[in-house]
Amino acid sequence: MQAFKRSNKSFPVELPRRRRRPDASLEAGAARASCGVRGRGRSAWGGLVNHWIVLAALVLLGCGAARGADKDLLDLSLRPGLLTSEERMWLTNHPVIRVAPSPNFQPVEFLDTSGRYWGIASEYMRIASRRLGCRLVIVALSNDAWGRPDPDGRGADVHPAAGGRPEDDRFWSHTQPYLTLPTYLFMRRGADPNTTLALLDGRRVAVVEGTFTESFVRAHFPRVVVGAVSEVRLALREVSSGAADACVLTLPVATEWVEREGILNLKLIGEAGFVNPVRMAVRKDWPELSRILEKALATITPTERAAIYRRWVRIEAPSSNEGWKRWALWVAGGLLIGLILVMAWNRSLATRVEERTAEVRAELSRRIEADKALESAEERFSKAFQSSPVAMCIVSLGPGRLVDVNAAFLRGHGFKSRAEAVGETLLNLGLWAPLDLEALFGSHLETARRVVNSRLPFSRRSGQRGVGLFSVEAIDLGGEPCAIVLVNDITERERAEEALRLSEEKFARAFRNSPDAIVLTAMPAGRIVEVNDGMCRLSGFTREELLCRTTEELDLWSTPGLRERYLRLLHERGRVEEFEAECRRKDGSLRQCLVSGELLALRYGPHIIATVRDITERKRAEDERRRLLTQLLESEDEERRRIARELHDTTAQHLAAIQMNLSRLRQDAPTGTGARLIADSYALAEQSVREIRTLTYLLHPPLLDELGLAGALTDYATGFSKRSGIRVDVDAEGYRERLPRGQELALFRVAQESLTNLRHHSGSATASIRLESDAEEVRLEVQDSGRGLPLDAAEGVGLRGMKERLRQIGGELEIESDAEGTTVLASVPVRSS
C-alpha cells in the first residue's frame, strides 16, 4: 500500500528572507563546532572540561550573534481560519496567480540578473503566499507587455508595488496602502535650499513615468515642465548632467540609486510635500483576489512591517561604540576558532566509536521511522477505505475470498454487518456472475494489473439487480496476491438516462406528429435547426428548404419589427403564449397565426422552440360573425326607429282621437254610471298615450338628433328617475363637441343598458353619469353605490351587446365592481362627424 504525502503550495521561485548578515558564516561555524563537541571525552574529567569549553563557546557565540541577529522574526505560518470557504474555493479554482514586479524599483522591488525577485514588496508577497497557502508565479514583463494596460495583454494578475494612479482604475483595483514612502526634491549642489515644487514653474522636473509621483506632479503643479523618464537612474542622471533642474523621488529609492551610480553632485533639498502610497494592483475582474490580499496584508503586524523596512532601507545611524563591538566580535571569533581546533583534536580520539554508534543509531532511527511511516500509511488508508462513499472491497485472488469491505459496500449490496461478507468467497455470495468474475480477475488483470470502469451487473442480498462500474487493481498484502475493487453504483443513473431517452423519444414523436407547426431555432440569428411536417404545410417550404436558414432569409415575418417585438417579450418573460402575427408563405400568401414560444438553454447555446397555429379561417369566421352582428344591430336600431315612428304617428294619434271623443262624451253625458265609465276610459286612454310616448322614447330617443348626446342623456335620466324613483345625476361639463350619429347612439345605448341593469340588480338609490372628452377620446362613466356584481356572474346579452357596439366603432368597455358599487366605463376615439 502506498502512502501519500500532502504537498504545500509555495512560490516556484526563491523569495529572499532577508539580506545575508556579515557574521552568518561565523555563527554557522560555531553551531557546527558545538555539535561536534557533544558526546566526546575520554574520561570524566575530560568530559567536564569539554562541557565547560562548550558552555563558554556558546556564551561567546551568543554575545557575537546578538549583534547580527534580527530581533523581529517574521511569522510565516499558514493561517487556516483567515479565509472564508468561498475564498478558499476561489483560490482552488485559480491555482496560478501571476505576479509582475517592477524590474528596477530598488529597494521596494526588483529582479536580479538571474531573474530572482527581491525587495520590500517581495517580503510582503512571501508572507501573504505562506499565510494564504496559495501559489504565486513571478513573471518578468517585457517593455511591450508593460505598454498594454489590460491584465491579459500584460500577462499578469497582480502588481505588488503599484502607485494607484487614477488612469489605472479602468483595468486594475488597488488594495489599501501597505507602505508609504516620503518623496523628496533633489537638485544639484549649490541650488537654493529653500526651493520647493511651487517655485519651479516653467522649469524641468524629472520623474519616473507611469508612477503615482508623475500623476501627482502633473495634477497639482501644472506649470512645472514634467520630464518623464523610464528609470530612477535616468532621472538622477538628468539632474546631475543639467538636463533637468530637479527630480522628485522617494527617499529609499533615490538613496539606493545614488549609491549604485556613484553620483556625488546632487543635493537633497527637502520634502516634496506628499507621500507615495505603495499598493498592490489586482486585475479588476478578480475582486475576490483583492479581498484575499487585503486580509493577508492585515495580518502583518507593525513589528513585522518595521523589520522588513529595516532590512531593505539603511536609515540607522552608526553607534559610537560600534568599533569596540566589532573588535570584541573578532576576538570572540578567534577564541571560537581555537575552541574548534581543540574539539576537533578531541574528536579524532573517539572517531571509530562514534562512527559505529552513529551507524547503529542511524539504522535504528531508519527502522523506527519506517515503522511509523508504515503505521501512518496504513491508518490513513484504513480511514479512507472505511469512510469512502464508493463501495470498496479487498479480495484475495487465490480463493476469491473477501478480506475486507467498507460501509458503502455493505449498504450497496444489502449486508447488515461485516461478518456476513468478510471471509466468504465471491461465488458463495452470488453477488456477481462467474463470467463477470472471470472478466474482472482474469488474464487481463494479471498482465495489466488494473481494470478501470468495467460495466457489469451485480445482485444485492435482497435479490434486486443493479449495474456498476467496476475498477480493480492488483495489490500485495503480506506476500498474498490481492485486489482492491471499487464499485460505483450507476443503477439510478442508468434509470435516469433511460427515462430521459424515453422522454426525448416521446417529445420527438409529439414534435413530429403535432397538428400545429413546431420549429426549433438557434439564437441569436434565428437559424432553423428542426421543423415538423406541420411547419412545412403552413409555410409551403420543404424540410430541406427550411433547415439551416433564418426566418429573415425565408421572409416568414410579414410585418417589419414584428420579430423584434416577439423576441423582446420572449427575453423579458422567458415564454410567450399566443402572440398574434401574420406569416408569409412560400407562394407569397399571408396567414394569420398564433405563435407560442419558449427559451431553451441547450448544450450548444440558447434556442427557441415555437408552436405556430394557423388561425386564418378562424379569423375569417370571426370577421364574418362580427359583420353579421353589425348588420343585426343596425337592423335592430332601424326596426326600433320604425316601431317608434309607427307608434308615434299611428297608435298615439288614434289614442289621442279616442281621448278627444271621450272628452266630448263626458261633457254631454248625464251623471251616473255612464259618466263614470267615460271618465275611466279617458284616464286609461291618457295613461296609454304616456306609456306609448315612453316606449317610443326608449326605442329611439328623438332628442338625440336634436340636442346631441349630453341633452339626450340628461332628458333620459330625468324620465328614468321619475319612473324608477332612483335619483340620477348627470355631469356633462367636460363634454363639448358633437360626435357622429353612430358613436352617440352607441354611448346612449351603453348608458341606457347600464341604468336598466342598475334598476333590476343593484339595489342602489342613487346613480351618476359623467360624460367628458378630450382631443383623443370621449369617456362615459355610469356609477352606482349598490351591492355590486357577483363574482360568478355570467355575461348577459345586454353586456355583450354593449361591448359589440363599442367594438364596431373602435371603442372599449370596462366594468369594475365590488361591495361598494359598480362602475361602467366606455371610451370611444374621437372621429369627425
Secondary structure, 3 states (H helix, E strand, C coil): CCCCCCCCCCCCCCCCCCCCCCCHHHHHHHHHHHHHHCCCCCCHHHHHHHHHHHHHHHHHHHHHHHHHCCCCCCCCCCCHHHCCHHHHHHHHHCCCEEECCCCEECCCEEECCCCCEECHHHHHHHHHHHHHCCCEEECCCCHHHHHCCCHHHHCCCEEEEECCCHHHHHCEEECCCCEEEEEEEEEECCCCCCCCHHHCCCCEEEEECCCHHHHHHHHHCCCCEEEEECCHHHHHHHHHHCCCCEEEEEHHHHHHHHHHHCCCCEEEEEEEEEEEEEEEEEECCCHHHHHHHHHHHHCCCHHHHHHHHHHHCCCCCCCCCHHHHHHHHHHHHHHHHHHHHHHHHHHHCCHHHHHHHHHHHHHHHHHHHHHHHHHHHHHHHHHHHHHCCCEEEEEECCCCEEEEECHHHHHHHCCCCHHHCCCCEHHHHCCCCHHHHHHHHCHHHHHHCEEEEEEEEEECCCCCEEEEEEEEEEEEECCEEEEEEEEEECHHHHHHHHHHHHHHHHHHHHHHHCCCEEEEEECCCCEEEEECHHHHHHHCCCHHHHCCCEHHHHCCECCCCHHHHHHHHHHHHCEEEEEEEEEECCCCCEEEEEEEEEEEEECCEEEEEEEEEECHHHHHHHHHHHHHHHHHHHHHHHHHHHHHHHHHHHHHHHHHHHHHHHHHHHHHCCCCHHHHHHHHHHHHHHHHHHHHHHHHHHHCCCHHHHHHHHHHHHHHHHHHHHHHCCEEEEEEEECCCCCCHHHHHHHHHHHHHHHHHHHHHHCCCEEEEEEEECCCEEEEEEEECCCCCCCCCCCCHHHHHHHHHHHHCCCEEEEEEECCEEEEEEEEECCCC
